[in-house]
Amino acid sequence: MDALEEASEYLAEEKKRFDEALRTISRMKNFRPRELSTAFVHAQRSKSVESIFASFNFLGALLQRHEATIHKRWLKLEKRAAPRDHPQGVGLRHGTRPSPGLA
């Protein structure tokens, strides 16, 4: 295959991509969001609220169950990350925060 054929093939592929982009833009211009009924919105809201509170309660229970372990690991990270010359001795590396009582 010589350079002319190669260039011709490349341009044909580019034209296909360009045409597809134009078709996509044309479809987007004609897009109209559908009208949602009040009943549908209320039904979706009810499902979402139930799901959010179920997740919130699950995460709260999970946190309560593992709070001691999380606290112990947090303290371990703070000790390891604490710079020697920091007056409060609190870890200030990326990903750690000072304890609320020491800030």
C-alpha atoms as an extended CHARMM CRD file, in Angstrom:
* protein
*
       103  EXT
         1         1  MET       CA              0.0000000000        0.0000000000        0.0000000000  PROA      1               0.0000000000
         2         2  ASP       CA              1.4970000000        3.3030000000       -1.0080000000  PROA      2               0.0000000000
         3         3  ALA       CA              1.2300000000        6.6080000000        0.8390000000  PROA      3               0.0000000000
         4         4  LEU       CA             -1.6270000000        7.8940000000       -1.3360000000  PROA      4               0.0000000000
         5         5  GLU       CA             -3.8040000000        4.8520000000       -0.6260000000  PROA      5               0.0000000000
         6         6  GLU       CA             -2.9620000000        5.0820000000        3.0620000000  PROA      6               0.0000000000
         7         7  ALA       CA             -3.9280000000        8.7590000000        3.1870000000  PROA      7               0.0000000000
         8         8  SER       CA             -7.1230000000        8.0710000000        1.2580000000  PROA      8               0.0000000000
         9         9  GLU       CA             -8.0920000000        5.2990000000        3.6940000000  PROA      9               0.0000000000
        10        10  TYR       CA             -7.3420000000        7.5540000000        6.6670000000  PROA      10              0.0000000000
        11        11  LEU       CA             -9.4920000000       10.3620000000        5.2370000000  PROA      11              0.0000000000
        12        12  ALA       CA            -12.3690000000        7.9520000000        4.6040000000  PROA      12              0.0000000000
        13        13  GLU       CA            -12.2600000000        6.8240000000        8.2640000000  PROA      13              0.0000000000
        14        14  GLU       CA            -12.1430000000       10.4360000000        9.4560000000  PROA      14              0.0000000000
        15        15  LYS       CA            -15.1410000000       11.2880000000        7.2580000000  PROA      15              0.0000000000
        16        16  LYS       CA            -17.1110000000        8.3960000000        8.8180000000  PROA      16              0.0000000000
        17        17  ARG       CA            -16.2960000000        9.6840000000       12.3280000000  PROA      17              0.0000000000
        18        18  PHE       CA            -17.2390000000       13.2330000000       11.3640000000  PROA      18              0.0000000000
        19        19  ASP       CA            -20.5450000000       12.1270000000        9.8270000000  PROA      19              0.0000000000
        20        20  GLU       CA            -21.3840000000       10.1200000000       12.9630000000  PROA      20              0.0000000000
        21        21  ALA       CA            -20.6260000000       13.1780000000       15.1240000000  PROA      21              0.0000000000
        22        22  LEU       CA            -22.9480000000       15.2950000000       12.9640000000  PROA      22              0.0000000000
        23        23  ARG       CA            -25.7360000000       12.7150000000       13.2890000000  PROA      23              0.0000000000
        24        24  THR       CA            -25.2940000000       12.6900000000       17.0950000000  PROA      24              0.0000000000
        25        25  ILE       CA            -25.4470000000       16.4800000000       17.2750000000  PROA      25              0.0000000000
        26        26  SER       CA            -28.5320000000       16.4910000000       15.0720000000  PROA      26              0.0000000000
        27        27  ARG       CA            -30.2610000000       13.9970000000       17.3800000000  PROA      27              0.0000000000
        28        28  MET       CA            -29.3360000000       16.0820000000       20.4160000000  PROA      28              0.0000000000
        29        29  LYS       CA            -30.7970000000       19.2590000000       18.8760000000  PROA      29              0.0000000000
        30        30  ASN       CA            -34.1570000000       17.5530000000       18.4240000000  PROA      30              0.0000000000
        31        31  PHE       CA            -34.2230000000       16.0270000000       21.9150000000  PROA      31              0.0000000000
        32        32  ARG       CA            -37.1650000000       17.0620000000       24.0790000000  PROA      32              0.0000000000
        33        33  PRO       CA            -37.4730000000       15.8000000000       27.6550000000  PROA      33              0.0000000000
        34        34  ARG       CA            -40.7460000000       14.0830000000       28.3170000000  PROA      34              0.0000000000
        35        35  GLU       CA            -43.3460000000       15.6190000000       30.5740000000  PROA      35              0.0000000000
        36        36  LEU       CA            -43.5940000000       13.8660000000       33.9320000000  PROA      36              0.0000000000
        37        37  SER       CA            -46.8930000000       13.5670000000       35.7160000000  PROA      37              0.0000000000
        38        38  THR       CA            -47.2290000000       14.6650000000       39.3140000000  PROA      38              0.0000000000
        39        39  ALA       CA            -48.2260000000       11.1380000000       40.3320000000  PROA      39              0.0000000000
        40        40  PHE       CA            -45.0890000000        9.6810000000       38.7520000000  PROA      40              0.0000000000
        41        41  VAL       CA            -42.8490000000       12.2230000000       40.4900000000  PROA      41              0.0000000000
        42        42  HSD       CA            -44.4890000000       11.5210000000       43.8660000000  PROA      42              0.0000000000
        43        43  ALA       CA            -44.0940000000        7.7660000000       43.3880000000  PROA      43              0.0000000000
        44        44  GLN       CA            -40.4150000000        8.1610000000       42.5030000000  PROA      44              0.0000000000
        45        45  ARG       CA            -39.9070000000       10.4680000000       45.4820000000  PROA      45              0.0000000000
        46        46  SER       CA            -41.4700000000        7.9420000000       47.8530000000  PROA      46              0.0000000000
        47        47  LYS       CA            -39.1830000000        5.1770000000       46.5750000000  PROA      47              0.0000000000
        48        48  SER       CA            -36.1460000000        7.4350000000       46.8570000000  PROA      48              0.0000000000
        49        49  VAL       CA            -36.9850000000        8.5560000000       50.3900000000  PROA      49              0.0000000000
        50        50  GLU       CA            -37.4280000000        4.9570000000       51.5490000000  PROA      50              0.0000000000
        51        51  SER       CA            -34.1430000000        3.9470000000       49.9480000000  PROA      51              0.0000000000
        52        52  ILE       CA            -32.2380000000        6.8970000000       51.4140000000  PROA      52              0.0000000000
        53        53  PHE       CA            -33.4840000000        6.2780000000       54.9410000000  PROA      53              0.0000000000
        54        54  ALA       CA            -32.8740000000        2.5380000000       54.6860000000  PROA      54              0.0000000000
        55        55  SER       CA            -29.2910000000        3.2150000000       53.5810000000  PROA      55              0.0000000000
        56        56  PHE       CA            -28.8510000000        5.8330000000       56.3070000000  PROA      56              0.0000000000
        57        57  ASN       CA            -30.0850000000        3.4420000000       58.9910000000  PROA      57              0.0000000000
        58        58  PHE       CA            -27.9190000000        0.6130000000       57.6580000000  PROA      58              0.0000000000
        59        59  LEU       CA            -24.7910000000        2.7890000000       57.6080000000  PROA      59              0.0000000000
        60        60  GLY       CA            -25.5620000000        4.1310000000       61.0930000000  PROA      60              0.0000000000
        61        61  ALA       CA            -25.8680000000        0.6040000000       62.4730000000  PROA      61              0.0000000000
        62        62  LEU       CA            -22.6790000000       -0.4470000000       60.6960000000  PROA      62              0.0000000000
        63        63  LEU       CA            -20.7880000000        2.5330000000       62.0790000000  PROA      63              0.0000000000
        64        64  GLN       CA            -22.0790000000        1.9130000000       65.5880000000  PROA      64              0.0000000000
        65        65  ARG       CA            -21.1030000000       -1.7600000000       65.4220000000  PROA      65              0.0000000000
        66        66  HSD       CA            -17.5430000000       -0.9970000000       64.2560000000  PROA      66              0.0000000000
        67        67  GLU       CA            -16.9940000000        2.3600000000       65.9740000000  PROA      67              0.0000000000
        68        68  ALA       CA            -14.3650000000        1.0840000000       68.4030000000  PROA      68              0.0000000000
        69        69  THR       CA            -12.2940000000       -0.4900000000       65.6150000000  PROA      69              0.0000000000
        70        70  ILE       CA            -12.5430000000        2.6200000000       63.4420000000  PROA      70              0.0000000000
        71        71  HSD       CA            -11.5230000000        4.8400000000       66.3710000000  PROA      71              0.0000000000
        72        72  LYS       CA             -8.5690000000        2.5870000000       67.2170000000  PROA      72              0.0000000000
        73        73  ARG       CA             -7.3300000000        2.5740000000       63.6130000000  PROA      73              0.0000000000
        74        74  TRP       CA             -7.7790000000        6.3510000000       63.3280000000  PROA      74              0.0000000000
        75        75  LEU       CA             -5.6500000000        6.8990000000       66.4350000000  PROA      75              0.0000000000
        76        76  LYS       CA             -3.0300000000        4.5130000000       65.0610000000  PROA      76              0.0000000000
        77        77  LEU       CA             -2.8770000000        6.5140000000       61.8140000000  PROA      77              0.0000000000
        78        78  GLU       CA             -2.5830000000        9.7920000000       63.7160000000  PROA      78              0.0000000000
        79        79  LYS       CA              0.3070000000        8.4610000000       65.7990000000  PROA      79              0.0000000000
        80        80  ARG       CA              2.1270000000        7.1790000000       62.7300000000  PROA      80              0.0000000000
        81        81  ALA       CA              1.5540000000       10.3810000000       60.7420000000  PROA      81              0.0000000000
        82        82  ALA       CA              2.3520000000       12.8700000000       63.5440000000  PROA      82              0.0000000000
        83        83  PRO       CA              5.3860000000       14.9980000000       62.7320000000  PROA      83              0.0000000000
        84        84  ARG       CA              7.8180000000       15.3250000000       65.6280000000  PROA      84              0.0000000000
        85        85  ASP       CA              8.0040000000       19.1180000000       65.5440000000  PROA      85              0.0000000000
        86        86  HSD       CA              4.2520000000       19.8230000000       65.3920000000  PROA      86              0.0000000000
        87        87  PRO       CA              3.2170000000       21.4670000000       68.7030000000  PROA      87              0.0000000000
        88        88  GLN       CA              0.0210000000       19.4450000000       69.0620000000  PROA      88              0.0000000000
        89        89  GLY       CA              1.5320000000       16.1770000000       67.8470000000  PROA      89              0.0000000000
        90        90  VAL       CA             -1.3850000000       15.6430000000       65.4830000000  PROA      90              0.0000000000
        91        91  GLY       CA             -1.0030000000       13.9770000000       62.1100000000  PROA      91              0.0000000000
        92        92  LEU       CA             -1.3810000000       16.4910000000       59.3090000000  PROA      92              0.0000000000
        93        93  ARG       CA             -0.4790000000       14.3580000000       56.3010000000  PROA      93              0.0000000000
        94        94  HSD       CA             -2.8740000000       14.0190000000       53.4120000000  PROA      94              0.0000000000
        95        95  GLY       CA             -5.8600000000       11.9210000000       54.4170000000  PROA      95              0.0000000000
        96        96  THR       CA             -5.7370000000       12.6820000000       58.1380000000  PROA      96              0.0000000000
        97        97  ARG       CA             -7.3570000000       15.4110000000       60.1940000000  PROA      97              0.0000000000
        98        98  PRO       CA             -6.4940000000       16.8010000000       63.6090000000  PROA      98              0.0000000000
        99        99  SER       CA             -8.6580000000       15.6230000000       66.4910000000  PROA      99              0.0000000000
       100       100  PRO       CA            -11.5290000000       18.0480000000       67.2250000000  PROA      100             0.0000000000
       101       101  GLY       CA            -10.2690000000       18.7990000000       70.7380000000  PROA      101             0.0000000000
       102       102  LEU       CA             -6.7790000000       19.7200000000       69.5280000000  PROA      102             0.0000000000
       103       103  ALA       CA             -7.6020000000       21.9090000000       66.5310000000  PROA      103             0.0000000000
